[in-house]
Structure formats: structure tokens, C-alpha cells
Amino acid sequence: MKRLLVVPLLTLMALAPLAVSAQTTKFKFNQDGEFASFNLSSDPSSSVNLSVSRNASTGTSSSASINYLSFNFSSDFTTLTFVQIVGTIPADSFTGQNTNNLNLNLDMSQLDPTTSMSQTCTLDVISFIVTCGAGPTGSIQVNFTQNGATRTRILALGEEITVGNFTTRIHQRSDNSSANYSGTIFGTPVSGNNATVGINHNSSMEYIRN
């Protein structure tokens, strides 16, 4: 159900004629350390995807990065609102000594506009007109606890996702484990047992906005 929802939404956004700015915004992060992520789709009209990673080797405290994307259809399915947050976050906003217990505690006021981007956009599904503004205020607070139910290893992943005029490129090698998560995102409680925690090895994430 989650993928059935997310894929059409991404396709819909790729077709939407977003206004193209004269300047290209580009962020690239080398990820080599702990990470945590989850995907939540509580009903067919909404979806939340969150991924956070350290940008330095395990045990150091250089910085971290976030990739957040949420979708929500109006009750009559005529408009789609999405929130997109990507970029560098303070190292101390993503804590934990190892993947047994990781915690994300990020206030939006901590985002640096020179190394991150936060926006809220509304798409008119009929006209395909997109209106974007500042991203949400408030905080994201999520705790991840490794449960060991499954373990996987990604040997080489290459992925490119385009949403409107925003492209994400992912190159990942990692050791992963399943995890439970709980917390709040902008005041809304979230929880589940389908999160992933792990260690990135010489991975990278690149964000391009035209």
C-alpha cells in the first residue's frame, strides 16, 4: 500500500509545471556513519518519508543531514499538499552511540538556509498549478530502537528521484537492521515497527533544485 501511494504521487509531481528559478540550488552530503529512516502511510491520501544520517565517520560529530517528504491530499482530492525538507542539520540533533538507540530532535529554526531547503507546496490537481512557500515551523522528534527482526546489507544502490524541479540522487552501501520508532512530527504523533537503522559506508546524497 505504501509504495502504491508514493509512486503515483511522485509521478504526479513530476508532471506538474513548477516554476523554474534562474539559479540552481545543489547540496551534496557524504554519509559515513549511523542513519535511520521510516515510511509511514496511515491512509491512501497521505504519506510521510523521513531519513536522517550522519555525514561523518562513526564516533565523530561533524554534521548530519535530513531528507523529509510528506504528501497529503485534500478530502475532495482536488489539491495535494507536500512538505519537503532536505539539507544539513546540527550534529547534536541526531544522537546515539550506536544503532541500538538513535534519536532525532530537530527544531526547524536550526536549519541553515545556505545548506538546507524547507518548503510547503500545494498542487492543484486540475490545473497542475503549484504554489510554494516557507516550510513548516515546529520540530521533529523521533526515537529509533533497533529490534533485530531483520538484517540486510546494501552492497551498491544507485537511485535518482525527480519531484517537479527537484532531483535526489542516492548512492548507498550500508549494513541495516529493522527498528521501532515513535515520536512526533510537527505535533502529530507517529509510531511503528517498520523503520530501518544502520551504518552507511562511503555513501552519498545529492539534491538539485533548478
Buried (B, 14 or more C-beta within 10 A) or exposed (E): EBEEBBEEBBEBBBEBEBEEEEEEBEBEBBBBBBBBBBBBBEEEBBBBBBBBBBBBEEEEEEBBBBBBBBBBBEEEEEBBBBBBBBBBBBBEBBBBEEBBBBBBBBBBEBBEEEBBBBBBBBBEBEEEEBEBEEBBEBBBBBBBBBBEEEEEEBEEEEEEEBBBBBBBBBBBBBBBBBBBBBBBBBEEEBBEEEBBBBBBBEBBBBBBBB
